[in-house]
């Protein structure tokens, strides 16, 4: 059941199988299939099980206090997760948004760091983190990790940014090589490299809007929305 979930997601499981999988973590090393069926039959549905009072859950054969509390925490946990995710969702509407976002994260860093941002078709940030620290060059960036993360998050677009502690935000030859290599690697999984921003102090350079690498960023304009990039990539994936 766990393997099916990891391979095909929760939608591949029936309601009683979802419950069976969850119950395994409350009642380890036991077959929880029969108990899942008993709960569904008693309360009518998966949501009915989660909504049932603790004392009613404990009346079902095989459900102890720990299991009943575990089941009651599940919907509360989902609610907290959903609310927290809504609070943290950010969207990048333009290349200006990208540059400002990169500067907020990278400005003031004393060591070079590479920021990877993954977005969906409407510019919502799916992932954002420093994926590498140290001198930036094509040999040292883990391109396999970029592809792995982009694929795992089912991203439509990727944004790279890194800082130059020296104070000069003009891209080096190594930066250009890195950008081309990253774009080629992501293109193989139909993910667009939307921009590569270099931050130095309170200034930054967007390679996309500066037309530094037109072969990598052929359609970027300084005030243009990201929607066309996202729509183009979304069309490739459908």
Long-range contacts (C-beta under 8 A, 24 or more apart in sequence): 15-40, 15-45, 15-46, 16-40, 16-46, 18-46, 19-46, 19-49, 22-70, 22-71, 22-74, 23-67, 25-70, 26-66, 26-67, 26-70, 26-71, 27-62, 27-67, 34-62, 35-60, 35-61, 35-62, 35-63, 38-62, 39-63, 50-74, 50-75, 51-75, 89-124, 89-125, 90-124, 90-125, 91-122, 91-123, 91-124, 91-125, 92-117, 92-119, 92-123, 92-125, 92-159, 92-226, 93-123, 93-225, 93-226, 94-223, 94-224, 94-225, 94-226, 95-195, 95-206, 95-208, 95-209, 95-220, 95-221, 95-222, 95-223, 95-224, 95-226, 96-222, 96-223, 98-159, 98-161, 98-194, 98-195, 98-197, 98-206, 98-226, 99-197, 99-204, 99-206, 102-159, 102-161, 102-197, 102-199, 102-204, 103-199, 103-202, 103-204, 105-130, 105-161, 106-161, 106-162, 106-163, 106-199, 107-163, 107-199, 107-201, 107-202, 109-163, 109-165, 110-165, 111-165, 112-136, 112-162, 112-163, 112-164, 112-165, 113-162, 113-163, 114-141, 114-160, 114-161, 114-162, 115-159, 115-160, 115-161, 115-162, 116-146, 116-149, 116-158, 116-159, 116-160, 117-158, 117-159, 117-160, 117-161, 118-149, 118-150, 118-153, 118-155, 118-157, 118-158, 118-159, 119-155, 119-156, 119-157, 119-158, 119-159, 119-194, 119-226, 119-230, 120-154, 120-155, 120-156, 120-230, 121-156, 121-230, 121-231, 121-233, 121-234, 122-227, 122-230, 123-157, 123-226, 123-227, 123-230, 126-153, 126-154, 126-155, 127-153, 127-155, 136-162, 136-174, 136-175, 136-178, 137-174, 137-177, 137-178, 138-174, 138-177, 138-178, 138-181, 141-178, 141-181, 141-182, 143-181, 143-182, 143-185, 144-185, 146-182, 146-185, 146-186, 147-185, 147-186, 147-188, 147-189, 150-186, 150-189, 150-191, 151-189, 151-191, 155-191, 156-191, 156-192, 156-230, 156-233, 156-234, 156-237, 157-191, 157-192, 157-193, 157-194, 157-226, 157-229, 157-230, 157-233, 158-182, 158-186, 158-191, 158-192, 158-193, 158-194, 159-193, 159-194, 159-195, 159-196, 159-197, 160-193, 160-195, 160-196, 160-197, 161-195, 161-196, 161-197, 161-198, 161-199, 162-196, 162-197, 162-198, 162-199, 163-198, 163-199, 163-200, 164-198, 164-199, 164-200, 165-200, 166-200, 167-200, 167-201, 168-200, 169-198, 169-199, 169-200, 169-201, 169-203, 169-204, 169-205, 170-198, 170-205, 171-196, 171-198, 171-205, 171-207, 171-212, 176-212, 176-213, 179-207, 179-213, 179-216, 180-213, 180-215, 180-216, 183-216, 190-233, 190-236, 190-237, 191-233, 192-229, 192-230, 192-232, 192-233, 193-217, 194-226, 194-229, 195-220
